């Protein structure tokens, strides 16, 4: 048994002996606190139209908060359309109302929108950049870092320059040009911008030769990004599922990253298909390629059916309907041993949960994943593993004035 596992069971046994204790009490006794909140990502609720409805969904399954999706209406993204705050009319009064609801209901939030900010049609890039500035402003009105309200985003990728010699480094330089004013703006408002590591493998046509579509999709890129813009106002949301299908151990990624940059962890799994016929035919070094269907049938070669069907895996939720390809106990225990103290956010893209289109299955997936995660991140009390609500401090309204809306043109 490794040392982190021994420490985990030792702490659990101590808590079981005396009942639930607060994180501060655990620290006073020389133990690592186990009381991380578990949140839901609201992308799974595209049909809900208001903030209070998603708060009610979170509470109904025992979650302590939400990563509130605020996707831009009219975006070229069709796979995620959830928008649970009125970003066009959000002001100090709206912030007061949201904070009041959060404090009344005992939940906490962050905001996020995930688009291509450095690639694609030039007009779309500008609209996506201006939208993330609106979300940074919303996060600031909600208290920003003082209330741990971060702003989640992608960076995206410019494939036009990416397919030229030195294309990856050219994308890094474009990132620096675009995000330097964005990060500076966030820093001026006391907000942290968090990049998610999804490569967004389906963001190109099925006939494209590659599928790397979001710059922070690998650890090397994220480290280079922080070196290019040395600010504390940007960090990361780490989703282990994206490294699982790349056959990378997420625990080792956690060990190799700058741990101070880790502000959110997404709970989402992946089940790899080890003996999939397409993997056997095309290998795993590159995505499956699309060729003429008649020629493929004649040759007996399997081909992908869509742009999201090129890498021989399926998304899962840990603890719901079977296992996936990650040792979740090891992954979570390692995070707790290293002192991770921020929320775990369940992103429900499970093939047997949210992707069924059935809201009952979606909620079951969330509930099962919370129960699967709880024994490692919550203290053991008289009623089992429970989040200690005493650790939640009230969200504070940190501003007494409105913040004007800014655009990239204003910043540059």
N, C-alpha and C positions, 0 to 999 in steps of 0.2 A: 504494500500500500504506500503510495507516494505521500510526501509531507503535506501537500495541500489537501489531499483527501483526509488524512489524519486530523488536520486542523479543523476541517469542515465537520467531521463527525464528533470531534471533541466539543466544538461549540454547540452543535445540535444537542448533544447529550446534556450539556450544562443548562441550556435553555429549557429542555424538557423537565429537568429536575426542579426548576423554580417557577416555571410558567413564562409567558412572554415578557421580554425586557425591551426597553427602548434602545435605539442605536447609541445614544449617549451613555447609557448604563453599561452597554456592552464594551464600549471603548474604555470606560473607567475600570472595568475588570480585566483589561488587557486582551479582549477578544475582538475579532473583526466583526463589525455590525453586519447583520443579514436582514436588510429591510428595504430593498430596492423596490420602488413602485413598478407596476406592470401596466403599460398603457396599450391602447388600440390605435392603429392608424386608420383614419376615417375614409381612406380610398375604397374600402369595402362597402361603403354606404352611399353609392352615387345617387340613389333615389331620394335620400333625405335632403330637405331643403333648408334646414336651419340648425343653428348651433345647439340649441337645447335638445333637439331630437337625438343627436349623436352622443351628447352627454348622458342621456337616459339609456342609450344602448350600452355605453361603457359601464355604467353602474349596474345594469341588469346582469352582467356576467362577472362582476366583482373586480373590475379594473379601477385603477386610481387616476387615470388621465388619458389624454388623447394627443396624438400628433394630428392636428387639424389640417386637412388638405384644403388648399385654396387655389385650385387650378384656374388658369386664365380662361375665361369664356372666349370662344372663337379661336382657340389654339389649334395648331395642326395635329395635336395629340388626340386620338380617338379612344385609346385604351383606358385612360384615366380622366374622368370628367367631374369628380367630386369637388364641390366648392361650398364650404360650410361657414364662411364668413363673407360679409358683403364688402369686398375689398375696394369697391369704387366709392363707397360712402362711409368708410370706417374713420371715426374721429374719437376724440377724448370721451365723449358721452357713450359711444359704442364700447370703448375699452372699459369704462366703468361698469357697464352692464355685464360684459363678459366676466370681468373679475368678480363681480357680485355673485354671478351664477356659480363660478368655480369655487368660491369660498363657501357658498351655501350648500353645494352638493358634495364638497370634499374631493374635488378633482383638480388636476393641474394640466396645462397644455403647452404645446409648441405649435408652430405653423410651418407649412411647407408647400412647395410647388416644384415639380420636376420636369424641366424642359431643356432643350438644346440652346444654350446661351452663346455659343461661339461657332456654331455651324448651321447649315441649312440656308434657306432663303434669307438674304440680308434683312428684309423688313421684319421677318419673324424673329430673327436674333434680337433686334432692337426692342420689339414688343415684349419678348421674354425677359430681357434685361431690365426693362422698365417695370415689369410685373414683379420681379424679385425685389426691386427697390421698394415697391409698395408693401411687400410682405415684411421687409426689414423695418419699415416704418410702423407697421401693425405690431410687430414684436416689441418695438421700443415703447409704443403706447401701452402695451400690456406689461411693461416693467423690464423687458429684456433680461439681461443676465442677473439682475437683482431678484427676479422671479423664476430664473432658469427657463425663460421663454426663448428658444433658439429659432433660427430660420433655416429649414432644410431645403436643399436644392441639388440639382445636377450641375455639371459644367457643360457637358456635351462635347462634340468633336467636329472639326472641320475636315470633311473627307476630301475636299478639293485639294487643299494643301497637304493633307495627310497621305495622299498617294504619290506625292513627289519625294525626291530624295531628301532625307532628313525630316520627313513629314511629322514624326512624333514630336521632335524638338520644336518644329514650327508651331505646332499646336500648343506646346508649353508657352511659347512666347506670346501667342495670341491670348492665351489664358491670362498671362501677366498683364497684358495691355487692357483687357476687358475687366478683369477682377480687381486690379489695384484700386480703382476708384470705388468699386462696390464694397470691398473689404474696408477701405478707409471710411466710407460712409457708415457702415455698420459699427465700426469702432467708435466713431464720433457719437453714436446713439446708444452705446453700451449694449450692443447686440452681437451674438456670435452666429456666423454663417456656418452651417454644417453640410459638408459634401457627402453624398451617399456613393458607395463603391460599385453600384450596378453597371456593368459594361453596356447595358441596353442592347443586347445582341440582336433584337428584332427591329432596330431602328433603320435598317436598310432593306432594300429589295432582296428577295430570296436568291436573286442572281448575282448579288454583290460578292466579290471574292473574299471579303473579311467581314467581321461583325463586331469590331471594337468601336463603340459609339459614344462613350462617355469617359473623358480624360481620367478622372480619379478611379477608374475601374481596376487598377492594380496598385499595390502598396508603393512601388517605386515612384509612380506618378504623384501620389499624395505627398511623399517626402520631398520630391522636387518642387511641388507647388508651394509647400511651406517655406522652402529655402528661397524661392523666387519672391514671395511676399511674406516677409518675416513679421507677421502680426499675430497677436493672440486672439484676434477677432474672427479667425476662421479655424474650424475643427472638422470632425468627421462623425458621421453616422455609419457604423460598421454593420453590414448585413452579411453574415457568414454564408448564406445560401449561394451567393455569387462566386465564392471561392470553391465551394464544394464541387460544382460541376466542372471547375477547372482543375480538379484533383489536387487542390492545395488544402492543407490542414489549417482551418481558421484559428485554432489555438496558437499555432506557431506565428500566424500573422499578428495576432494580439501581442505576442511576446516580442516581435520585431518592430512594431510601430512605436511612435512617440506616444506613450500612453496618456500623456497630459492632454493630447488632442482629442481623446475619445469622449464624446458627450452623449451619444445615444448608441444603443445596440438594438438592431432589429431582430426579432425572433421569427425566423422563417427558415424552413428546411428545404432540402433538395434530395430526391432519390435518383441516383445515377443508374442508368441501365448498362450494366457491365458487358453484357453479351448481345447488345442490340445489333441487328444485322447492318444497320447503317454505320454504326461505329466500326464494325468489322470491315466493312467495305471502304470507308473513307478515312478511318483512323481518328485520332483525337487531337492531333496537332493543329488542325484547322477545322472550321465548320464544314458540315456536309455541303457539297456543291450541287447546284441545280443544272441539269442538262435537259436536252430535248426528251420529252416523256416517251415518245415512240422509240427512240434509240435506247433509252434506259430500260424499257420493257423488253426490248429485243435482246439486250445484253444481260438481263437479269440483275440489274443494279438498282437498289432502292434509292429514292431521292426524297428530299424534304418536301413537305406539303405546303409550308408557309414560311415566312421570314422568322417566325418564332419556333420553328421546328428543325433546328440545324445542329443541336448539340446533345441530343440523347439523354435527356433528364426530364423530370417532372417536379414542379413545386409542391411542397408538402407543409403541413403544420406539425411540429413535434408533439407526439402524444395523441394524435388524432388519426385513427384508421390505419395504424401500422407504423413501422419504423422508417427512417430515412438514412442518409449516408453520413451523418455526423454523430459523434459521441457527445451528446448534449450535456451529460453530467460533467464530463471532463472540461468541456468548453466553458460552462457556467462556473464551475468550481475555480477554474483558473482566473476568471474575471474577478470573482469575489476575493480570492486570495491576493490579487494585485491591488485590491481596494477600490474597485469600480463602485461608484455611489450614485450614478445617474439612472434614469429610467430605462427599462427594457420595453421596447415597443413591438407589439405583435403586428406584423404586416401580413394580412391574410390574402394570399394568392393561391391557396391550396386547391389542387385539382379536384378534391373531394369536398371542398368547403365553399369558399366564395366563388370559385370558377364554375360551380354548378348552376349559379344564378338563383339558388334557393336560399332565402334569408334564414330559414331555420337551420340549414346546414352551415351557413356562415356563422351564426351565433354559437352553434355547437362547437365549431372549430375554435373560436375564440375561448370559449369556456374550458375546453379540454386542454388547450395550450397553457392557459393560466395555471390549471391544476398540475400540469406536467412541469412547469417552471418553479412553482411555489416552494417545494421542499429545499431548493438550493438558495433561494433569495429572500425568503421570509422566515421570521422566527417561529418556532414551534410553541404554541400556546395551548390553553385548555381545550380549545375547539379545533385543534390541528394547526396547520401552517396558515398563519394569518398576517396580513400587513398591519403593522403597528401605526395606526392613524395619528398617534401622538407626535409623530415625527414631522407631520405636515404643518409648516408654518403658513399663516394666511398670506395670500397674494396681496401685495401692496400696490396702490396707485402711486407710482413714483413721479408722475408729471402733473403739473397744474396748468399746462398750456397745450394747445394743439401743435402738431409738427407738420410743416408744409410738405406736400407731395413733391418729390424730386424725380427728375428723369436723368438718363445718362448724359443728355446734352447739358443739363445743369451742372453735372459733376465734372465734365471734361472740358 
